[in-house]
């Protein structure tokens, strides 16, 4: 008789030999042996701490991935929305490029005019223009005299509001 034919958690039955009729002790002995057998099976089936931690980590990762997927599904764009979004971004980039080109042209024009102005001044004066030579007629610090100031005296007419008694 094979032991794999029945329930794997139950131990195969032991037959009573002929002449032994003490069924109660036989039953008690079988229950004790069955309890030992089940305890041994549980010990073998129990996972090690490492296996338990690994399984727990795998379950948590699966749960996290499910939450991420759920959140991403909520924010995912369809084809039309994505196309519209890309058009908006392209138009923003084009505006920025146009603005940058305009500013570059303006700065080049400014530099060109400034250099033309300097060259005209050099031609007029016959020497290069620098910030120090530009204002030749500086005479140092000039103090203003106090005699130039005039004093004005104003007389104000009293109004009805001014005739009120003080609080």
BALOBA-1460 file (C-alpha; in Angstrom, 3 decimals):
// residues 167
<rec num="1" residu="x" x="0.000" y="0.000" z="0.000"/>
<rec num="2" residu="x" x="1.435" y="3.400" z="-0.947"/>
<rec num="3" residu="x" x="1.329" y="6.344" z="1.425"/>
<rec num="4" residu="x" x="0.779" y="8.859" z="-1.394"/>
<rec num="5" residu="x" x="-2.657" y="7.518" z="-2.285"/>
<rec num="6" residu="x" x="-4.479" y="9.355" z="0.550"/>
<rec num="7" residu="x" x="-4.380" y="12.756" z="2.177"/>
<rec num="8" residu="x" x="-0.715" y="13.817" z="2.634"/>
<rec num="9" residu="x" x="-1.522" y="15.343" z="6.043"/>
<rec num="10" residu="x" x="-2.899" y="12.094" z="7.389"/>
<rec num="11" residu="x" x="-0.656" y="9.225" z="8.273"/>
<rec num="12" residu="x" x="-1.536" y="5.890" z="6.803"/>
<rec num="13" residu="x" x="-3.501" y="3.619" z="9.124"/>
<rec num="14" residu="x" x="-1.677" y="1.038" z="11.178"/>
<rec num="15" residu="x" x="-3.386" y="-2.321" z="11.266"/>
<rec num="16" residu="x" x="-4.106" y="-4.044" z="14.551"/>
<rec num="17" residu="x" x="-2.527" y="-7.408" z="14.854"/>
<rec num="18" residu="x" x="-4.689" y="-10.367" z="15.719"/>
<rec num="19" residu="x" x="-5.324" y="-10.968" z="19.374"/>
<rec num="20" residu="x" x="-4.780" y="-7.375" z="20.525"/>
<rec num="21" residu="x" x="-8.176" y="-5.966" z="21.343"/>
<rec num="22" residu="x" x="-7.361" y="-2.910" z="23.493"/>
<rec num="23" residu="x" x="-8.868" y="-0.370" z="21.096"/>
<rec num="24" residu="x" x="-8.813" y="2.629" z="23.439"/>
<rec num="25" residu="x" x="-5.051" y="2.568" z="24.029"/>
<rec num="26" residu="x" x="-4.504" y="1.835" z="20.349"/>
<rec num="27" residu="x" x="-6.640" y="4.898" z="19.430"/>
<rec num="28" residu="x" x="-4.813" y="7.153" z="21.931"/>
<rec num="29" residu="x" x="-1.438" y="5.986" z="20.583"/>
<rec num="30" residu="x" x="-2.558" y="6.710" z="17.009"/>
<rec num="31" residu="x" x="-3.742" y="10.222" z="17.945"/>
<rec num="32" residu="x" x="-0.370" y="11.014" z="19.537"/>
<rec num="33" residu="x" x="1.476" y="9.676" z="16.495"/>
<rec num="34" residu="x" x="-0.873" y="11.629" z="14.187"/>
<rec num="35" residu="x" x="-0.206" y="14.862" z="16.134"/>
<rec num="36" residu="x" x="3.587" y="14.282" z="15.847"/>
<rec num="37" residu="x" x="3.240" y="13.599" z="12.131"/>
<rec num="38" residu="x" x="1.175" y="16.780" z="11.538"/>
<rec num="39" residu="x" x="3.643" y="18.892" z="13.565"/>
<rec num="40" residu="x" x="6.518" y="17.520" z="11.459"/>
<rec num="41" residu="x" x="4.601" y="18.295" z="8.235"/>
<rec num="42" residu="x" x="3.931" y="21.861" z="9.412"/>
<rec num="43" residu="x" x="7.589" y="22.321" z="10.278"/>
<rec num="44" residu="x" x="8.590" y="21.153" z="6.807"/>
<rec num="45" residu="x" x="5.980" y="23.374" z="5.090"/>
<rec num="46" residu="x" x="6.839" y="26.488" z="7.115"/>
<rec num="47" residu="x" x="8.938" y="28.964" z="5.179"/>
<rec num="48" residu="x" x="12.220" y="30.229" z="6.494"/>
<rec num="49" residu="x" x="12.438" y="33.845" z="7.612"/>
<rec num="50" residu="x" x="14.350" y="34.695" z="4.447"/>
<rec num="51" residu="x" x="11.626" y="33.186" z="2.259"/>
<rec num="52" residu="x" x="8.897" y="34.973" z="4.223"/>
<rec num="53" residu="x" x="10.663" y="38.351" z="3.879"/>
<rec num="54" residu="x" x="11.265" y="37.791" z="0.183"/>
<rec num="55" residu="x" x="7.611" y="36.879" z="-0.436"/>
<rec num="56" residu="x" x="6.499" y="39.921" z="1.562"/>
<rec num="57" residu="x" x="8.785" y="42.207" z="-0.476"/>
<rec num="58" residu="x" x="7.482" y="40.735" z="-3.729"/>
<rec num="59" residu="x" x="3.872" y="41.293" z="-2.633"/>
<rec num="60" residu="x" x="4.579" y="44.892" z="-1.641"/>
<rec num="61" residu="x" x="6.323" y="45.556" z="-4.962"/>
<rec num="62" residu="x" x="3.345" y="44.129" z="-6.861"/>
<rec num="63" residu="x" x="0.984" y="46.336" z="-4.853"/>
<rec num="64" residu="x" x="3.146" y="49.413" z="-5.512"/>
<rec num="65" residu="x" x="3.337" y="48.648" z="-9.238"/>
<rec num="66" residu="x" x="-0.457" y="48.342" z="-9.305"/>
<rec num="67" residu="x" x="-0.842" y="51.754" z="-7.668"/>
<rec num="68" residu="x" x="1.640" y="53.349" z="-10.079"/>
<rec num="69" residu="x" x="-0.121" y="51.809" z="-13.055"/>
<rec num="70" residu="x" x="-3.489" y="53.008" z="-11.761"/>
<rec num="71" residu="x" x="-2.153" y="56.546" z="-11.317"/>
<rec num="72" residu="x" x="-0.501" y="56.514" z="-14.765"/>
<rec num="73" residu="x" x="-3.674" y="55.234" z="-16.401"/>
<rec num="74" residu="x" x="-5.526" y="58.207" z="-14.940"/>
<rec num="75" residu="x" x="-3.037" y="60.704" z="-16.443"/>
<rec num="76" residu="x" x="-2.337" y="58.916" z="-19.712"/>
<rec num="77" residu="x" x="-3.126" y="60.920" z="-22.864"/>
<rec num="78" residu="x" x="-4.769" y="59.533" z="-25.947"/>
<rec num="79" residu="x" x="-3.440" y="60.230" z="-29.454"/>
<rec num="80" residu="x" x="-5.453" y="63.396" z="-30.119"/>
<rec num="81" residu="x" x="-4.562" y="64.948" z="-26.767"/>
<rec num="82" residu="x" x="-0.896" y="64.116" z="-27.250"/>
<rec num="83" residu="x" x="-0.900" y="65.655" z="-30.731"/>
<rec num="84" residu="x" x="-2.560" y="68.834" z="-29.424"/>
<rec num="85" residu="x" x="-0.058" y="69.049" z="-26.569"/>
<rec num="86" residu="x" x="2.870" y="68.651" z="-28.996"/>
<rec num="87" residu="x" x="1.440" y="71.412" z="-31.240"/>
<rec num="88" residu="x" x="1.264" y="73.764" z="-28.257"/>
<rec num="89" residu="x" x="4.853" y="72.999" z="-27.287"/>
<rec num="90" residu="x" x="6.039" y="73.521" z="-30.878"/>
<rec num="91" residu="x" x="4.275" y="76.877" z="-31.095"/>
<rec num="92" residu="x" x="5.879" y="77.954" z="-27.782"/>
<rec num="93" residu="x" x="9.323" y="76.931" z="-29.070"/>
<rec num="94" residu="x" x="8.708" y="78.844" z="-32.320"/>
<rec num="95" residu="x" x="7.721" y="81.978" z="-30.382"/>
<rec num="96" residu="x" x="10.862" y="81.703" z="-28.262"/>
<rec num="97" residu="x" x="13.050" y="81.274" z="-31.367"/>
<rec num="98" residu="x" x="11.416" y="84.293" z="-33.048"/>
<rec num="99" residu="x" x="11.886" y="86.408" z="-29.926"/>
<rec num="100" residu="x" x="15.529" y="85.367" z="-29.629"/>
<rec num="101" residu="x" x="16.141" y="86.144" z="-33.317"/>
<rec num="102" residu="x" x="14.499" y="89.568" z="-32.893"/>
<rec num="103" residu="x" x="16.641" y="90.335" z="-29.847"/>
<rec num="104" residu="x" x="19.799" y="89.185" z="-31.654"/>
<rec num="105" residu="x" x="19.016" y="91.409" z="-34.647"/>
<rec num="106" residu="x" x="18.302" y="94.338" z="-32.340"/>
<rec num="107" residu="x" x="21.572" y="93.921" z="-30.472"/>
<rec num="108" residu="x" x="23.496" y="93.633" z="-33.747"/>
<rec num="109" residu="x" x="21.837" y="96.795" z="-35.058"/>
<rec num="110" residu="x" x="22.653" y="98.579" z="-31.793"/>
<rec num="111" residu="x" x="26.301" y="97.483" z="-31.945"/>
<rec num="112" residu="x" x="26.512" y="98.566" z="-35.595"/>
<rec num="113" residu="x" x="25.028" y="102.017" z="-34.873"/>
<rec num="114" residu="x" x="27.275" y="102.462" z="-31.874"/>
<rec num="115" residu="x" x="30.380" y="101.625" z="-33.896"/>
<rec num="116" residu="x" x="29.227" y="104.000" z="-36.677"/>
<rec num="117" residu="x" x="28.724" y="106.779" z="-34.128"/>
<rec num="118" residu="x" x="32.203" y="106.228" z="-32.708"/>
<rec num="119" residu="x" x="33.765" y="106.270" z="-36.154"/>
<rec num="120" residu="x" x="31.954" y="109.563" z="-36.983"/>
<rec num="121" residu="x" x="33.197" y="111.156" z="-33.757"/>
<rec num="122" residu="x" x="36.737" y="109.946" z="-34.488"/>
<rec num="123" residu="x" x="36.563" y="111.479" z="-37.954"/>
<rec num="124" residu="x" x="35.351" y="114.792" z="-36.532"/>
<rec num="125" residu="x" x="37.879" y="115.019" z="-33.687"/>
<rec num="126" residu="x" x="40.719" y="113.195" z="-35.394"/>
<rec num="127" residu="x" x="41.478" y="110.972" z="-32.389"/>
<rec num="128" residu="x" x="39.878" y="107.811" z="-30.955"/>
<rec num="129" residu="x" x="36.951" y="108.374" z="-28.615"/>
<rec num="130" residu="x" x="37.176" y="106.813" z="-25.159"/>
<rec num="131" residu="x" x="35.115" y="107.567" z="-22.086"/>
<rec num="132" residu="x" x="37.920" y="109.800" z="-20.742"/>
<rec num="133" residu="x" x="38.535" y="111.773" z="-23.935"/>
<rec num="134" residu="x" x="34.842" y="112.142" z="-24.737"/>
<rec num="135" residu="x" x="34.289" y="114.930" z="-22.178"/>
<rec num="136" residu="x" x="37.425" y="117.136" z="-22.485"/>
<rec num="137" residu="x" x="35.848" y="120.196" z="-21.007"/>
<rec num="138" residu="x" x="35.517" y="118.834" z="-17.448"/>
<rec num="139" residu="x" x="36.995" y="121.331" z="-15.016"/>
<rec num="140" residu="x" x="36.825" y="119.399" z="-11.766"/>
<rec num="141" residu="x" x="34.442" y="120.082" z="-8.915"/>
<rec num="142" residu="x" x="32.583" y="123.385" z="-9.034"/>
<rec num="143" residu="x" x="30.872" y="124.599" z="-5.858"/>
<rec num="144" residu="x" x="27.644" y="126.447" z="-6.195"/>
<rec num="145" residu="x" x="27.373" y="129.705" z="-4.339"/>
<rec num="146" residu="x" x="24.642" y="130.220" z="-1.790"/>
<rec num="147" residu="x" x="23.798" y="133.678" z="-3.043"/>
<rec num="148" residu="x" x="21.800" y="132.384" z="-5.994"/>
<rec num="149" residu="x" x="18.938" y="131.207" z="-3.806"/>
<rec num="150" residu="x" x="15.862" y="133.416" z="-3.405"/>
<rec num="151" residu="x" x="13.487" y="133.198" z="-0.525"/>
<rec num="152" residu="x" x="9.793" y="133.361" z="-1.143"/>
<rec num="153" residu="x" x="7.356" y="134.386" z="1.517"/>
<rec num="154" residu="x" x="3.749" y="133.320" z="1.248"/>
<rec num="155" residu="x" x="0.909" y="134.620" z="3.319"/>
<rec num="156" residu="x" x="-2.105" y="132.390" z="3.686"/>
<rec num="157" residu="x" x="-5.574" y="133.763" z="4.207"/>
<rec num="158" residu="x" x="-7.594" y="132.261" z="7.014"/>
<rec num="159" residu="x" x="-10.593" y="130.200" z="6.068"/>
<rec num="160" residu="x" x="-13.643" y="129.096" z="8.020"/>
<rec num="161" residu="x" x="-11.941" y="125.827" z="8.885"/>
<rec num="162" residu="x" x="-9.047" y="127.666" z="10.560"/>
<rec num="163" residu="x" x="-11.410" y="129.613" z="12.881"/>
<rec num="164" residu="x" x="-12.599" y="126.456" z="14.683"/>
<rec num="165" residu="x" x="-11.567" y="126.080" z="18.321"/>
<rec num="166" residu="x" x="-8.865" y="123.418" z="18.932"/>
<rec num="167" residu="x" x="-9.989" y="120.055" z="20.312"/>
